[in-house]
Amino acid sequence: MLLARKGHKVLILDRNPFPSDRAASTHMVWHSGVEYLSRWGLLDRLEGTGCPPMRNFNLDLGELVLSGHAPPAGEITMAYAPRRLVLDDLLLTAAREAGADVRTRCAVRDLIIEGDRVAGVRFADENRAMHEVRAPLTIGADGERSTVARLVGATSYDTQGRIGGTIWAYFADLPIDDMEFYARPGRMVYAWRTNDALTVAGICFPYRDFRDAVSDRGTTMPAEFDALAPGFGERVRGASRMSRWRTGCASSFCRTPVGRGWCLLGDAGLTMDPITAAGITNAFRDAALIAEAEGDLDSALAGFEERRNAVSVPLYQFTSDMARLEPPTQEVIDLLVGLSQSQDDSDSYFGVFAQTVSVVEFFAPDNVQRISAAAARA
């Protein structure tokens, strides 16, 4: 969409029918991601789908409860969690309006290589007929198992494997206060609002427990809700489950995202554990970095990895640590107690998730020490 708006000729290929209600996405768009939608003129359209805005964070830590609002992204003070069917349709419509050629049920089979550059793709359409299209830039925005990444031989680094996994479903008549989280050793319960007056409710597990929970999720999930957060579990039992239990699990890794004539965006270039629900917001930021780059193609690509990593790698490390769901250390306990003594600091912590406060800034030693000092006075 962004490149088409700049006057480039754009072909979008997807092997699946599109849009689709992707089973592997809890579809949170944090404040920073919403700011991109606003910048691109799409926020009014999102609001028109009836997806509710969410401003209130509520984090129950057992003996402590933190509540607040993340600092804004520009003028944006809210997050949204539109169903993928809704969000993808919105983005594809905007891409078509900008002049992009969108073709579904088309699978990339190979790359066209000229010298040391990628110069296009060979793809099969829904009738298995092969086609060839040449382009100065081939973008892989095709997820964790990216075909483009495989074909270019993109190097992976800081690979951490499968750390955790999540199970969730959609519920009607489940009252919540925008976004609710219940953090316990070995578990994270979450819930947020989405389209059609439904609520996403689920649990993040360490990977070793996730595998066991998946095998009997119909029994496991209600029992886990009751054990971890009895009040929330009671609300879940009083609600109507409107979908099957869905699952999400991803390997955590970074990839070299650029080369001559190609780049990788979103999960194709850097995949995080789903516990921070950062995937869509990360993908929007990557797209903006490429589309807004100035200069010739090679120059635009050259600085992309550094700009991406400046934001995404610290968040990746934070996410990976959180996904292990280990019992908190004394240092973490002191930090959380300190947060409970300051609304501004609590809001800044929520801003790490909303991607309006940088991980590096919030977890700077001086800042952590300042916040934790309040624990001694509590």
Secondary structure by P-SEA (a helix, b strand, c coil): ccccccccbbbbbbccccccccccccccccaaaaaaaaaaccaaaaaaaccccccbbbbbcccbbbbbbccccccccccccccaaaaaaaaaaaaaaabbbbbccccccbbbbcccccccccccccccbbbbbbbcccccccccccaaaaaaccccccccccccccccccccccccccbbbbbccccccccccccccbbbbbccccaaaaaaaaaccaaaaaaaaaaccaaaaaaaaabbbcccbbbbbbbbbcccccccccccccccccccccccccaaaaaaaaaaaaaaccccccccccaaaaaaaaccaaaaaaaaaaaacccccaaaaaaaaaaaacaaaaaaaaaaaaccccccccccaaaaaaaaaaaaac
